[in-house]
Amino acid sequence: MESATRQRLTLWAAFALLLLMLPAALSSEYALSVSTKMGIAIIFALSYNMLLGQGGMLSFGHAVYSGLGGYFAIHALAAINDGSFNFPVSLLPLVGGLAGMGFAMALGWVSTRRAGTTFAMISLGIGELVVACVLMIPAFFGGEAGVSANRVTGKGWFGINFATQLQMYYLIAAWTLVCAGAMYYITCTPFGRLANAVRDNPERVSFVGYSTHKVRYQVMVLSGLFAGVAGALAALNDEIVTIETVGAHASGLVLLMVFIGGMGHFIGPIIGAVVVLLLQTVVSSITHAWLFYFGALFLVMVLFAPGGFAGLLFERLPALRAPGGWKRAGPALARTLLALALVLAATILAVESAYHLWSGSAEGPMALADFELDPAAPTIWIAAAVLLMAGLAVLLRSSPPAAKQEAR
C-alpha cells in the first residue's frame, strides 16, 4: 500500500513539474496558447468523465454547465472592470464553479432520476433549452455577439495582472493541477466507489439500501462544479463568452475527448483532451482535411479500441511490468507501432492526394512533408497501396490468432 501511494505521489509530482517546466520547452506564443487551452480542456474532460466514466451517465449537454459558468465569470470580470465588484481575478474560476454547481443542482434533480437513454435525451433537451435562452435573453447573454470583458484590471499581485499569455498559462496550470487532484481524490473515496457501483449495477446498490438517484445527483453536482471552473478559465483566457460555449458542438467535443482518451480511466480524458486539441490546432493548420482524420480516428477507436488510448496502455502494462516483460512483449509492441506508422503514412498519402485532386482549390504538385508530389501520378497511389499492405501484413504478424493466445 505504501508503495502504491509513493507511486501516485511520484506521478503527481511529475505532472506538476511538467506543467511548471513546459513553457521553457515551447518555442512560440502560439504553442503556449495551445498549451493553455489544453489545460482548460483537461479540466472540462475530467469533469465529464465524472458523469460518463465514473457515474455511467451519457450526457449530450454538459457544455451547459461550463458555458453558464463562463457567462457568470465574464459578468463578474466586467463588474471588476467598472469597480462594482472587488474580487481577485485569479479566483474568478470559483465564481464559474459555483455557477456551474448551482445550475447542476437545479437541473440535475430531475434529469438524474433516470439513467441510460432517458438521461441522455433529457440532457440534450436541457442543452437546447439553454441555447434558446441565450438568444432570448440578450441583456444577460449578449445574444450572438456574446459578452466580453478585460482580464487586465488593477495593479495585480506582485505585478501579475495576466497581461501576458505566460501569466495566463501558469494561472490555468495551477487550476488544472488543483482540479485534477481534487477529482482524482473523489474517485478514491467511498463515494467514488459507490458511484462506480451505481454505474455497474444500480439494482444491487438499491438492494443494499442506497439511493441511486441521490448518488447520480451528487455526481452531477460535482461534475457541474468543475465544468464551471473550466468555463470560467476559458472566459478569462479568451476574454469573451459566446453562444458556442453552451451549444451542442462543445458538448459533443468533450464526449469525443473522453471516448478517444478512454472513459473510466482517470488519465483517459487527459490524453483525449491533448489529442483533440492537437487535431484542432496543429493538424488543422497543416491540412484542410483534418476533420477527416478526426472522424477516422474516432471510427478506429470505436471499432478496434473501445477502451481508448488509456485502455490500450493499461492492457499492456501488466505484461511489460512482469520480469523480462520488455524482452518478451517489446518486439511485438515495436512491430505494432511500425505497422500503425505504415498504415498512417498510407492514409495520409491517399487522403491528401485525393483532397488535392477533388477539392479544386489547387492545381499541379502538392507539398507534403517538404516534398512536392503529383497526386495525379499512378506512383502515388501505388506507393499508398504498398504502404497499406505492408502495414497490415506487419500488424497481422504481430497479432497472433486468438486460438494461439488462448492456448498460451
N, C-alpha and C positions, 0 to 999 in steps of 0.2 A: 504493500500500500504506500509506503514511504517512497519507494522507487517510482511508482506511478505519479505521485504528487510532485516529485522532483522533475520528472519529465514534462509534466504540464507547465510547471513554473519556468522551465527552460524554454519551452516553446513560446510562452507568453513574453518572456524577456527577449527572445529573438524577434518576435513580432514588433515589440516596442522599439527595439534597436533598428529594425528595418524602416519603420516609419520615421525614426529620428534621422537616419543617415541617407534616406532616399534622395532628398534634394541635392545632396552633394554629387550623386551619380547621374543626375539629369543634366542635359546639355542645353536646354532651351526652356523658355517660358511656356511654350505650348505643352511640352512634356510635363511640366509642373502643373499646368492647368488640368491635364488629363488625369494625373495622379490625384489631384484634389477631388475631381468628380468621382474617381474610383472610391475614395473614402466615403462619400455620400451614398454611392450605390451599394457599398458593403453593408452599411447600417440598414438601408432600406431592404436589401435582400435578406439579411438576417432576421429582420422583423417579420417579413413574410414567411420565412422558414418556421417561425414560431407557430404560425397558423397551419401551414400545409405540412411541413416536415415533422413538427412535434405534436401538433394537435389534430392533424388529419383533416383540416378544413380547407377545401379548394375555394379560393376567393377570386372573383373577377372584378373586384372593386377596391383593392387595397390602396390604390393611389388616392382614394378619398381622404384617408387619414393623414397621409403625408402632404397632400395638396392643401387641405384645410389648415394643417399645422403651419405650412408655409405662408398662407394668407394672414393668419393671426400674427406670425412673426414679422412679416413685412409691414403690417399696420403698427406693430409695436416699435419697429425701427423708424417708421415715419413719425411716430409720436416722440421718439428720442430726438429726431432731427429738429422738430419745432419746439422742443423744450418742455413739452407737457408730460413727459414720462422719463423719470430719472432711473435708468437701469443700465447695467453694463452690457455692451454689445456682445461680449464673449459669452454671456449667459442667456442670450436670446433663444438658443435651442430649447431651453426649459419652457419658454412660452409656447413654442411649437409642440413640444412634447405633451404639455398639459392640455393643449387644444385637441391634439390627436387622441389623447386618452379620454377626454370629455366626450368627443363625438363617438368614440368606440363604446363608451358606457351607454350613451343614449341610443345608438343604433344597434348595438350588439345584443341587447337583451332579447330582442325579437328574432334577429337573424340566427342566433346560436341555439334556438330551441330545437332546430333540426340540423342534421349534418348531411353530407353527401351532396346529391344533385340539388336538393331543396336549398341548402345553404348557398351553393354556387349561384343559383338563379336569383336568390334574394340579394346577394352581394352585387350581382350585375344590375339589378333594378335600382339599388341604392346608388350605385355609381352613376347611372343615367339620370337619376333624380337630382343628384348634386350638380352634375353638369348643367342641367336645366336651370337650377337655382343660380348658378354663376352668371348665366345670361339674363336671368330675370331680375337680379338684384345688382345692377351695375354700381350702385352707390357704395357698396362694400367690396365687391369683387372686381370692379373696374371694367366689366364687360370683356370683350375680346382683346382689348389692349392690355388688360391686367393692371396690377398695382406695382409701383416702383418706389424705391427709397435709396438713400445713400448710406452705406455702411461706414464711411469715413466721417465720423462725427466726434466732436470734442477733442481733448488733448490725448486721451487714452492713458493707459497704464504703462509707465516706463517708456513712453514714446511709441508704444504699439497701438496703432489706430486702424490696422487692417487695410492700409492703403495699397499694399503690395500683395502680389499673389503668393509670395513666400510666407507672409504672415497668415494669410488665409489658409494655406496648406497646413501649417502647424496647428492652427485652431481646429480645423477639421480632423487632423490626425489625432489630436488629443481626445476629441469627442468620439472618434471611431474606436480608439483603444478602450475608453471608458464604457461605451455602449456594448461593444463586443464582449468585454469582460463581464458586464452585468448579465447579458443574455446567456453567456456560457454558464455562469453561476446558476441561473434559473434552471437550466437543463439538468444540473447536477443535484438539485434539491428534490425532496419527496414530491413537491408539487409538479416538478418537471417530469418525474417518473409517472405520476398519476395522469398527466396529460398524454404521455405515450400510451398508457393503458387504455384511456378513452379512445385514442386513435385506433388501437389494435383490436380491442374487444370491449365495446361500450356496454354490451349486455352483462358481462361479468362484473364490470365496475358498478353498474346499477345494482346487481345482485348482492354485492358486499356492502351496500349502503351509501355509496357516493352519488351525488347528483351530476350526471354527465353534462347537463345544461349549465350548471354553475361553473364546472371546470372549463368548458369551452368558452364561456363568457369571460372568465378571468384571463384565459389565454389571449382572447381577442383584445381585452382592455390593455394588457401589457404590450401586445403587438402594436396597437394604436399609439401607445406612448412612444415607442422607439421609431415608428414610422413618422410621427410628428416631429421628432428631433431631426430625422433625415430631411424632411421637407423644410424645416427652418434653416438648416445648414445650406440647402440649395438656394433658399431665398437670400441668405447672406452672401453667398458666393456669386450669384447672378444679379443680385440687387433688383430683381423683378420676379413676380409670380403671375402666371397666366393660366388660362383655362386648360392648357395641355397638361398641367401638373395633376389635375384630378380626373383626366379622361381615361378612356379605355386603353389607349396606347401605352400610357405609363403603367397601368395595371397588368397588361399583357407582357410588357417588357420585364417586369420584376418576376413574373411567373416563369419566363424563359430563363432568366438568370438562375433561379433556384433549380429548375429542372436540369439545365445543362450542367450546372456545377455538381448537383447531387443532393436532392432533398432528403432530409433525415440525418445527414452528416453535417456537423456544425461547420466544417471547413468548406462544404459544398457551395453554399451561397457566396462565400468569399471568392472562390475560384470562378464561379459563374459570373459574378459582377465584373471581375477583371477581364474575363474573356469577352463578354458582351461590350464592355466599354472600349476594348481594343478594336473590336469589329466596327463599332460606331465611329470611332475617331481615326485610328491609324489606318485600318484597312479601307475605310470609306474614302480616305484621302489618296489612296493609291489606285483604286479601281472603282468604276461606277457600278460594277456587278457585285458589290459587297453584300447586298441583300440576298442574292442567290447563295452565296457562301453561308450566310447566316441561316437561311432556310434549310440548306443541305446539311449543315452541322446539326440542327435540331432534329431533322429526319433521321440522320445516322444515329444520334443518341437515343431516340425513341426505339429504333429497330434493334440496335446492337448493344447499347449500353444504357438501359433504363435507369441504372443507378447513378448516371452522370460521371463526371471526371473523378469525383471523390469515391464513388463506388468502384471504379476501375483501380484506383490507388489502394483502397483498403482490401480489395480482393487479393492483391499480390503481395501485400506487406507481410503476412504470416510466412509465406514461402521464402521471402528474401531475408526475414529475420532469423530463420532457422539456421542451425550450424551448417555451414557450407552452402547456404541458400543462394548466395550470389553465383557460386560456381555452377550450381545446377540450373537455376532459373535465369541467370544473367544472359546466356546466349540466346535463349528463347525470347527474352524481353527485347534484346538487341535486334533480333530478326523481325519481331513485330513492329518495332519502331521504324526499321528500314522499309518494311512493307507499307506502312502508313505514309511514310515520306514519298515513296514512289507513286502511290495512289493519289496523294495530294498534288504532286507535281503534274501527273497526267490530267487531273481535274482542272487545275489552274490553266494549263496549256490549252485544253479543249474549250473551257468556258471563255477565256479571254479572246481566243481566236474567233469563236462563234459570236461573241458580243461585238467584236471589231467589225465583223462582216455584216451582221444583221442590224446593227444599230443605225447605220447610215450616217453616223456622226464623224467618221474619219475614213480616209482612203489611203491606200498604199500600205507600207510596212507598219507594224505596231512595235512599240517599245515594251520589252518585258525583261526585267532584271538586267538592265543595261545592255540588252541585246535587241537588235532590230530583226523582226521576223515577219515573213509574209504569210498571213493567215489563210490565203487562198492556195498556198502551195501544198501539194499532197504530202510532202515530207513532214509537215507539222502534224497532220492527223495520224500519219503512220507512227511518228515518234510518241504521240499521246497514247495510241493503242498499245505500243510496245511497253511503255512505262506502266500502263494499267495492268497488262497481263503479267509483267514481271512482278509487280507489287502483289497481285492476287496469288501468284504462284508461291512467293515467299511467305505470304500470310497463311496459306494452306499448309505449308510445310512446318510452320512454327506453331500450328494449332492441330494437334493430333486428334483423330476421331474420338467421339465421345465414348465409344466402346473401349478403346485403349486406356482412356483416362480412368474409366470406372474400374478396369482391371488392375490398374496400379493402386 
